[in-house]
Amino acid sequence: MNANVSLVRTNYFPTMVFQHDIGNHGDLNNSLLTSIYNERERDRSGVNKSNTPQLGSWHSHTGLHKSPAYAELLTHVNSVTSLMSRELGYANDYTLKVTTMWSIINPPGNGNRAHIHPGCIWSGVYYVQAPEGAGEIEFVDPRTALLMNQPKYIAKKKRPRDCWTKVNYKPMAGRMLIFPSWLYHGVDPNMAKESGQKADRVIMSFNISQVKRAEA
């Protein structure tokens, strides 16, 4: 290589995914599990979104953020979004606010179809129960042009992260992910081998909008 050749690389337009792991989440998650399964008993039909109800997946209504049963989780979400607002330089007279929140129970064999969340800025997922093999969440490169005409890479060598076209996160109880609402994502089928409800993949999910502080 010619030593006189200079090369400057500048990365623009990143796709950000924030991760926060809640320590000592056992009591919180046990309380959430009780509330979520009770909610399913009250509303067996649930709603049909990206889930697969024909295979046994259950999706709650989207107003759980208004229930005291989920207030502790909401406190954790608000702490994370406050940090995000400061890090990203958001206007001080605005705040990030959870505007919808719901739960999903995916028994073995169930996943979630790829989708986006219109009408908000950020979306998130919190893993309440995630047995081994419960199904990873997958985010897909939003730049369609790169998916249509991909360059060739060295075989069996890991690409630089900037050249990935998808990324997967393994679900872990106590983990929260927050990502742009326009980012396509789906969930692999639950392949857990546990017995009964312990095999369920149980999550809380939410949407976040930016609102005037007087409206928060």
Secondary structure, 3 states (H helix, E strand, C coil): CCCCCCCCCCCCCCCCCEEEECCCCHHHHHHHHHHHHHHHHHCCCCCCCCCCHHHCCEECCCEHHHCHHHHHHHHHHHHHHHHHHHHHCCCCCEEEEEEEEEEEEECCCCCEEEECCCCCCEEEEEEEECCCCCCCEEEECCCHHHHHCCCCCCCCCCCCHHHCCEEEECCCCCEEEEEECCCCEEECCCCCCCCHHHHCEEEEEEEEEEEEHHHC
